[in-house]
Amino acid sequence: MDFAIFEQYGPSLLRGFGVTVLCWLLGTVFGMALGLVIALIQRYAPRWVGWIIQIYIEVIRGTPFLVQLFVLYYGGPLIGLRLDALPAGLLGLTIYGSPYFAEIFRSGFRAVPHGQIEAARAIGMAEPAIIRRILLPLGLVSSLPALVNFSIILTKETVILSIITVPELMYQVSRMSTETFRYLEANLVLALFFWALVETISRIGHRLEARVTKHLIEERT
């Protein structure tokens, strides 16, 4: 193994890692926000709207992310949607993640005791206030472990963005390996970068879960 090549390719690998983190972070935040909106629409919208949303969820979950990315990036210009590689990748991650986040939120909302919602309605609390003060806080606590878990899964989907030339870590690793024929070192550094990212997200998620649970217990005592 020749680690001297990292002196030459180290800066490009770090830039690629930065792009990977950026894509993951924005894709997760936007996907989570869109998923939350979808879950709320499913809960409160008319039934026919719920059917449309369910079709969207089933189509996105039932097709590979690579296919969705190709359709968005190469098929988008056919309908006037022309995006550079990075915006297309971010939009693709957002669309891909939103149905999964929506189902996580939906299950979290269903875990909220119905009696608390009925009690809030009985004292005259408006529906937006119920959502803000009861449904969202309790539902998010129930959803937090699954949200962290899928956020970790989404980190590994960022490697697919290299197919449309987003200059993230996989793209830089592939360039390094093809130029130097050092495939072992290239893939080793790829694995180490992703391991560090996943461990960081996991630890942050555990601390956030413990803090939220502690805060909830303190409020009830």
Rosetta silent file (secondary structure, phi, psi, omega in degrees, C-alpha in Angstrom):
SEQUENCE: MDFAIFEQYGPSLLRGFGVTVLCWLLGTVFGMALGLVIALIQRYAPRWVGWIIQIYIEVIRGTPFLVQLFVLYYGGPLIGLRLDALPAGLLGLTIYGSPYFAEIFRSGFRAVPHGQIEAARAIGMAEPAIIRRILLPLGLVSSLPALVNFSIILTKETVILSIITVPELMYQVSRMSTETFRYLEANLVLALFFWALVETISRIGHRLEARVTKHLIEERT
SCORE:     score description
SCORE:     0.000 S_00000001
   1 L     0.000  133.434 -177.360    0.000    0.000    0.000 S_00000001
   2 L  -114.541  102.003 -178.686    1.323    3.412   -1.014 S_00000001
   3 L   -86.378   -1.730  178.770   -0.037    6.181    1.186 S_00000001
   4 L   -66.171  -24.158 -178.368    2.193    8.793   -0.452 S_00000001
   5 H   -65.965  -19.931 -179.384   -0.504    9.377   -3.091 S_00000001
   6 H   -71.677  -19.634  174.324   -2.644   11.051   -0.427 S_00000001
   7 H   -65.546  -34.961 -179.938   -0.193   13.958   -0.401 S_00000001
   8 H   -82.312  -41.937 -173.391   -1.215   14.646   -3.986 S_00000001
   9 H  -100.032   -1.993 -179.209   -4.900   13.762   -3.786 S_00000001
  10 H   -55.389  -49.654  179.969   -5.574   14.734   -0.167 S_00000001
  11 H   -59.402  -41.313  179.979   -6.949   18.222   -0.928 S_00000001
  12 H   -68.819  -34.185  176.466   -9.320   16.931   -3.615 S_00000001
  13 H   -66.079  -40.505  177.962  -10.505   14.146   -1.295 S_00000001
  14 H   -66.492  -38.729  176.002  -11.218   16.669    1.455 S_00000001
  15 H   -63.862  -42.062  177.966  -13.119   18.869   -0.993 S_00000001
  16 H   -62.745  -39.283  177.613  -15.091   15.847   -2.110 S_00000001
  17 H   -64.888  -39.033  176.703  -15.863   14.965    1.491 S_00000001
  18 H   -62.216  -41.462  177.301  -17.069   18.514    2.069 S_00000001
  19 H   -65.608  -38.517  177.347  -19.400   18.269   -0.927 S_00000001
  20 H   -60.719  -47.341  179.260  -20.648   14.903    0.360 S_00000001
  21 H   -62.424  -41.667  179.155  -21.453   16.384    3.777 S_00000001
  22 H   -62.221  -47.298  179.778  -23.156   19.378    2.131 S_00000001
  23 H   -62.144  -43.553  179.619  -25.274   17.155   -0.129 S_00000001
  24 H   -64.333  -46.109 -175.680  -26.222   14.889    2.752 S_00000001
  25 H   -63.659  -49.996 -179.099  -27.049   17.758    5.099 S_00000001
  26 H   -68.344  -39.812  178.058  -29.191   19.742    2.657 S_00000001
  27 H   -62.936  -38.356  178.709  -30.813   16.617    1.223 S_00000001
  28 H   -69.447  -46.155 -178.723  -31.697   15.423    4.716 S_00000001
  29 H   -63.510  -48.410 -179.063  -33.055   18.784    5.901 S_00000001
  30 H   -68.357  -39.771  178.034  -35.121   19.404    2.760 S_00000001
  31 H   -64.642  -39.257  178.603  -36.261   15.784    2.564 S_00000001
  32 H   -66.644  -41.310  178.963  -37.281   15.836    6.224 S_00000001
  33 H   -64.012  -45.119  178.302  -39.183   19.101    5.757 S_00000001
  34 H   -65.521  -38.552  177.441  -40.993   17.783    2.682 S_00000001
  35 H   -63.423  -38.080  177.581  -41.711   14.506    4.468 S_00000001
  36 H   -64.742  -42.817  177.442  -43.234   16.382    7.405 S_00000001
  37 H   -61.444  -44.203  179.433  -45.490   18.345    5.058 S_00000001
  38 H   -61.629  -42.985 -179.436  -46.543   15.122    3.322 S_00000001
  39 H   -63.669  -39.853  178.269  -47.318   13.429    6.653 S_00000001
  40 H   -68.530  -38.483  176.896  -49.463   16.376    7.766 S_00000001
  41 H   -62.837  -43.887  178.117  -51.286   16.437    4.433 S_00000001
  42 H   -58.580  -34.724 -175.614  -51.989   12.720    4.762 S_00000001
  43 H   -78.874  -35.669 -170.473  -53.436   13.286    8.207 S_00000001
  44 H  -115.301  -16.109 -176.260  -55.633   16.304    7.525 S_00000001
  45 L   -78.799  163.734  174.928  -56.291   16.521    3.778 S_00000001
  46 L   -58.920  161.124 -173.963  -59.318   14.988    2.023 S_00000001
  47 H   -60.710  -38.174 -177.130  -59.144   11.319    1.142 S_00000001
  48 H   -67.013  -32.610  175.135  -58.564   11.892   -2.584 S_00000001
  49 H   -67.305  -40.030  176.911  -55.522   14.046   -1.784 S_00000001
  50 H   -60.110  -36.650  177.504  -54.259   11.258    0.465 S_00000001
  51 H   -64.285  -42.561  178.515  -54.535    8.818   -2.436 S_00000001
  52 H   -61.931  -44.207  178.766  -52.393   11.095   -4.636 S_00000001
  53 H   -62.171  -40.353 -179.612  -49.817   11.392   -1.870 S_00000001
  54 H   -65.820  -36.986  175.807  -49.807    7.623   -1.390 S_00000001
  55 H   -62.353  -43.918  177.299  -49.167    7.080   -5.117 S_00000001
  56 H   -58.164  -45.844 -178.929  -46.205    9.489   -4.892 S_00000001
  57 H   -62.251  -45.803 -176.641  -44.843    7.597   -1.890 S_00000001
  58 H   -67.561  -37.365  179.887  -45.200    4.190   -3.540 S_00000001
  59 H   -66.558  -46.420 -177.921  -43.604    5.327   -6.814 S_00000001
  60 H   -67.857  -43.638 -179.311  -40.567    6.904   -5.136 S_00000001
  61 H   -70.487  -24.128 -175.100  -40.064    4.045   -2.680 S_00000001
  62 L   -92.752   -0.276  179.918  -40.564    1.452   -5.398 S_00000001
  63 L  -122.521  147.185 -179.413  -37.940    2.744   -7.833 S_00000001
  64 L   -65.581  147.917  178.575  -34.137    2.890   -7.421 S_00000001
  65 H   -60.596  -36.088  179.894  -32.549    6.231   -6.577 S_00000001
  66 H   -60.760  -42.539  178.830  -30.246    5.887   -9.587 S_00000001
  67 H   -64.112  -44.085  179.307  -33.247    5.686  -11.950 S_00000001
  68 H   -60.795  -40.705 -178.825  -34.865    8.709  -10.296 S_00000001
  69 H   -67.060  -41.442  177.064  -31.628   10.671  -10.628 S_00000001
  70 H   -62.271  -44.210 -179.856  -31.273    9.800  -14.324 S_00000001
  71 H   -62.737  -41.494 -178.828  -34.874   10.815  -15.023 S_00000001
  72 H   -69.004  -45.114 -172.862  -34.403   14.115  -13.182 S_00000001
  73 H   -80.630  -43.413 -176.807  -31.017   15.029  -14.660 S_00000001
  74 H   -95.708  -26.981  178.627  -31.318   13.714  -18.207 S_00000001
  75 H   -90.908  -20.277 -179.472  -35.104   13.760  -18.610 S_00000001
  76 H   -56.458  -43.590  179.318  -35.670   17.126  -16.951 S_00000001
  77 H   -58.179  -23.295  179.321  -34.589   19.179  -20.001 S_00000001
  78 H   -66.887  -23.786  178.207  -37.379   17.535  -22.006 S_00000001
  79 H  -113.761   16.518  176.879  -39.899   19.423  -19.859 S_00000001
  80 L    87.856    8.135  179.549  -37.803   22.558  -19.466 S_00000001
  81 L   -99.365   97.045 -179.074  -36.129   21.607  -16.184 S_00000001
  82 L  -109.069  113.324 -177.539  -32.415   22.187  -16.729 S_00000001
  83 L  -124.212  144.220  170.530  -30.305   21.784  -13.624 S_00000001
  84 L   -68.945  170.809 -173.564  -26.584   21.614  -13.028 S_00000001
  85 H   -60.375  -46.495 -176.060  -25.236   18.457  -11.428 S_00000001
  86 H   -66.432  -49.738  176.087  -25.176   19.702   -7.818 S_00000001
  87 H   -60.466  -37.228  177.714  -28.714   21.196   -7.727 S_00000001
  88 H   -63.802  -40.237  178.254  -30.027   18.105   -9.504 S_00000001
  89 H   -64.694  -42.492  178.687  -28.348   15.899   -6.918 S_00000001
  90 H   -64.337  -43.279  177.871  -29.784   17.904   -4.014 S_00000001
  91 H   -64.565  -39.175  178.158  -33.262   17.834   -5.523 S_00000001
  92 H   -62.743  -44.107  177.797  -32.916   14.116   -6.180 S_00000001
  93 H   -63.156  -39.665  179.428  -31.930   13.401   -2.568 S_00000001
  94 H   -62.617  -48.007 -179.448  -34.826   15.534   -1.324 S_00000001
  95 H   -65.329  -42.383 -177.993  -37.377   13.723   -3.465 S_00000001
  96 H   -64.485  -41.026 -175.661  -35.916   10.312   -2.688 S_00000001
  97 H   -79.891  -25.194 -171.533  -35.851   10.840    1.070 S_00000001
  98 H   -59.907  -41.911  179.313  -39.210   12.581    1.497 S_00000001
  99 H   -64.815  -36.843  179.085  -41.487    9.480    1.310 S_00000001
 100 H   -67.068  -44.075  176.603  -39.384    7.622    3.870 S_00000001
 101 H   -63.916  -38.008  179.293  -39.377   10.595    6.217 S_00000001
 102 H   -61.159  -42.835  179.302  -43.122   11.002    5.655 S_00000001
 103 H   -67.737  -34.225  176.888  -43.789    7.417    6.729 S_00000001
 104 H   -65.609  -46.044  177.958  -41.571    7.880    9.790 S_00000001
 105 H   -63.712  -40.691 -179.054  -43.478   11.010   10.794 S_00000001
 106 H   -60.558  -43.774  178.198  -46.810    9.326   10.107 S_00000001
 107 H   -66.787  -35.502  176.339  -45.955    6.440   12.434 S_00000001
 108 H   -65.052  -40.352  178.356  -44.752    8.933   15.060 S_00000001
 109 H   -65.782  -36.945  179.076  -48.019   10.865   14.878 S_00000001
 110 H   -68.674  -21.170  178.424  -50.005    7.653   15.268 S_00000001
 111 L   -79.746  -12.637  178.716  -48.045    6.920   18.448 S_00000001
 112 L   -69.707  127.327 -179.478  -49.351   10.109   20.074 S_00000001
 113 L   -55.912  127.021 -177.142  -52.092    9.121   22.585 S_00000001
 114 H   -64.293  -28.509 -179.745  -55.451    9.976   21.050 S_00000001
 115 H   -62.036  -34.033  179.558  -56.757   10.987   24.457 S_00000001
 116 H   -68.278  -38.561  178.236  -54.395   13.956   24.609 S_00000001
 117 H   -68.039  -42.668  178.861  -55.613   15.253   21.271 S_00000001
 118 H   -64.488  -37.482  178.202  -59.262   14.784   22.268 S_00000001
 119 H   -64.574  -39.858  178.405  -58.608   16.570   25.568 S_00000001
 120 H   -64.633  -40.059  177.495  -57.077   19.509   23.725 S_00000001
 121 H   -67.202  -34.105 -178.254  -60.102   19.714   21.434 S_00000001
 122 H   -66.413  -30.345  179.585  -62.422   19.493   24.432 S_00000001
 123 L   -92.044    8.233  174.085  -60.925   22.622   25.992 S_00000001
 124 L    88.537   17.024 -179.932  -61.295   24.507   22.736 S_00000001
 125 L   -73.117  132.807  179.851  -57.726   24.366   21.421 S_00000001
 126 L   -69.431  156.499 -176.645  -57.531   25.129   17.702 S_00000001
 127 H   -61.301  -42.294  175.936  -56.165   22.498   15.344 S_00000001
 128 H   -59.516  -37.291  178.354  -52.972   24.442   14.470 S_00000001
 129 H   -68.216  -36.164  177.044  -52.246   24.786   18.193 S_00000001
 130 H   -63.236  -43.349  178.396  -52.818   21.050   18.678 S_00000001
 131 H   -61.969  -46.255 -174.392  -50.341   20.318   15.903 S_00000001
 132 H   -72.100  -37.357 -170.960  -47.761   22.747   17.283 S_00000001
 133 H  -102.800  -17.144 -177.664  -48.067   21.933   20.990 S_00000001
 134 H  -124.253  -57.626 -172.066  -49.059   18.255   21.084 S_00000001
 135 H   -64.650  -50.654 -177.317  -48.768   16.373   17.799 S_00000001
 136 H   -65.768  -50.479 -179.070  -45.357   17.638   16.670 S_00000001
 137 H   -60.062  -48.469 -178.246  -43.477   17.464   20.007 S_00000001
 138 H   -71.162  -37.596  179.002  -44.731   13.998   20.987 S_00000001
 139 H   -67.013  -37.600  179.425  -44.600   12.654   17.437 S_00000001
 140 H   -68.547  -35.657  176.481  -41.037   13.849   16.914 S_00000001
 141 H   -61.575  -43.154  179.083  -39.883   12.182   20.118 S_00000001
 142 H   -68.506  -30.548 -174.750  -41.295    8.867   18.903 S_00000001
 143 H   -87.476  -14.648 -169.082  -39.830    9.361   15.425 S_00000001
 144 H   -56.275  -48.020  179.294  -36.338   10.477   16.429 S_00000001
 145 H   -59.030  -41.673  179.718  -34.523    7.076   16.379 S_00000001
 146 H   -69.322  -35.010  177.587  -35.959    6.228   12.951 S_00000001
 147 H   -63.739  -43.599  178.117  -35.154    9.713   11.631 S_00000001
 148 H   -64.147  -42.108 -178.512  -31.524    9.355   12.696 S_00000001
 149 H   -62.403  -45.146 -179.587  -31.347    5.859   11.213 S_00000001
 150 H   -72.294  -30.168  175.095  -32.647    6.928    7.809 S_00000001
 151 H   -61.452  -37.266  176.026  -30.401    9.999    7.846 S_00000001
 152 H   -65.784  -42.942  177.669  -27.469    7.593    8.168 S_00000001
 153 H   -59.726  -38.271 -177.370  -28.783    5.529    5.260 S_00000001
 154 H   -66.634  -25.876  177.168  -29.037    8.702    3.192 S_00000001
 155 H   -59.944  -38.839 -176.247  -25.312    9.394    3.644 S_00000001
 156 H   -76.165  -19.603  177.014  -24.520    6.284    1.624 S_00000001
 157 H   -74.918  -16.306 -179.260  -26.890    7.284   -1.172 S_00000001
 158 H   -65.172  -22.973 -179.400  -24.739   10.343   -1.861 S_00000001
 159 H   -63.483  -25.751 -179.444  -22.200    8.163   -3.685 S_00000001
 160 H   -68.274  -22.661 -179.688  -24.718    7.757   -6.509 S_00000001
 161 H   -63.658  -20.555  178.268  -24.455   11.483   -7.205 S_00000001
 162 H   -64.312  -22.853  179.891  -21.041   10.838   -8.745 S_00000001
 163 H   -62.357  -33.003  178.953  -22.865    9.261  -11.712 S_00000001
 164 H  -102.126   23.949  172.995  -24.068   12.725  -12.762 S_00000001
 165 L    68.602   25.862  168.705  -20.613   14.252  -12.059 S_00000001
 166 L   -68.942  126.764 -172.447  -21.347   15.844   -8.691 S_00000001
 167 L   -79.267   53.329  179.147  -17.790   16.301   -7.335 S_00000001
 168 L   -86.955 -168.850 -169.816  -18.435   14.521   -4.034 S_00000001
 169 H   -63.058  -44.272 -178.891  -16.174   11.993   -2.333 S_00000001
 170 H   -61.565  -39.029  177.804  -16.967    9.002   -4.544 S_00000001
 171 H   -61.153  -45.338 -179.506  -16.287   11.082   -7.647 S_00000001
 172 H   -68.678  -37.989  177.718  -12.883   12.155   -6.309 S_00000001
 173 H   -64.898  -42.221  178.637  -12.032    8.611   -5.185 S_00000001
 174 H   -63.015  -40.955  178.519  -12.926    7.226   -8.616 S_00000001
 175 H   -64.342  -42.095  179.842  -10.753    9.845  -10.306 S_00000001
 176 H   -63.990  -43.008 -176.728   -7.840    9.044   -8.006 S_00000001
 177 H   -69.292  -36.129  179.505   -8.121    5.302   -8.547 S_00000001
 178 H   -73.345  -28.960 -179.978   -8.336    5.557  -12.333 S_00000001
 179 H   -82.396  -28.394 -175.300   -5.334    7.898  -12.491 S_00000001
 180 H  -112.834  -13.503 -174.911   -3.102    5.924  -10.103 S_00000001
 181 L    60.337   24.473  177.197   -4.546    2.378  -10.334 S_00000001
 182 L  -101.099   73.985 -174.138   -4.435    2.325   -6.496 S_00000001
 183 H   -71.735  -34.665 -178.465   -7.904    0.913   -6.007 S_00000001
 184 H   -66.010  -49.920 -179.966   -7.291   -0.505   -2.525 S_00000001
 185 H   -62.641  -40.207 -178.318   -6.044    2.759   -1.033 S_00000001
 186 H   -63.206  -46.976 -178.539   -8.791    4.737   -2.772 S_00000001
 187 H   -74.153  -26.435  175.478  -11.613    2.568   -1.492 S_00000001
 188 H   -65.589  -44.840  179.907  -10.050    2.337    1.953 S_00000001
 189 H   -68.403  -32.734  175.344  -10.085    6.111    2.345 S_00000001
 190 H   -61.468  -46.416 -179.966  -13.670    6.164    1.027 S_00000001
 191 H   -64.098  -40.071 -178.758  -14.706    3.671    3.711 S_00000001
 192 H   -66.587  -41.430  178.766  -12.880    5.598    6.453 S_00000001
 193 H   -62.489  -45.494 -178.476  -14.488    8.907    5.516 S_00000001
 194 H   -69.894  -35.489  176.204  -17.978    7.396    5.512 S_00000001
 195 H   -61.262  -43.543  179.356  -17.338    5.522    8.755 S_00000001
 196 H   -63.495  -41.427 -179.713  -16.340    8.798   10.431 S_00000001
 197 H   -65.885  -45.041 -179.115  -19.419   10.563    9.070 S_00000001
 198 H   -64.820  -42.229  178.778  -21.806    7.790   10.138 S_00000001
 199 H   -63.135  -39.551  178.716  -20.285    7.568   13.620 S_00000001
 200 H   -63.561  -46.675  179.543  -20.596   11.328   14.055 S_00000001
 201 H   -62.812  -41.723 -179.170  -24.262   11.329   13.007 S_00000001
 202 H   -62.482  -44.261 -179.571  -24.999    8.336   15.224 S_00000001
 203 H   -66.905  -41.455  176.879  -23.441    9.928   18.314 S_00000001
 204 H   -62.035  -41.716  179.129  -25.215   13.229   17.719 S_00000001
 205 H   -62.686  -42.074  178.871  -28.485   11.327   17.298 S_00000001
 206 H   -64.440  -42.509  179.290  -28.019    9.408   20.565 S_00000001
 207 H   -66.104  -40.714  179.258  -27.226   12.595   22.482 S_00000001
 208 H   -64.638  -41.983  178.884  -30.189   14.413   20.949 S_00000001
 209 H   -62.537  -43.111  179.263  -32.504   11.520   21.778 S_00000001
 210 H   -64.910  -40.172 -178.706  -31.294   11.424   25.402 S_00000001
 211 H   -67.628  -43.578 -179.903  -31.658   15.192   25.767 S_00000001
 212 H   -64.811  -42.688  179.355  -35.176   15.277   24.294 S_00000001
 213 H   -63.132  -42.581  178.724  -36.290   12.346   26.440 S_00000001
 214 H   -62.875  -42.258  179.526  -34.872   13.974   29.572 S_00000001
 215 H   -63.859  -40.012  179.664  -36.589   17.260   28.753 S_00000001
 216 H   -65.648  -40.316  178.692  -39.900   15.473   28.201 S_00000001
 217 H   -65.318  -41.684 -179.853  -39.616   13.643   31.531 S_00000001
 218 H   -64.299  -34.932  179.499  -38.803   16.898   33.355 S_00000001
 219 H   -68.453  -32.406 -176.118  -41.871   18.569   31.841 S_00000001
 220 H   -85.855  -12.321 -179.554  -44.152   15.783   33.042 S_00000001
 221 L  -100.627    0.000    0.000  -42.766   15.725   36.622 S_00000001
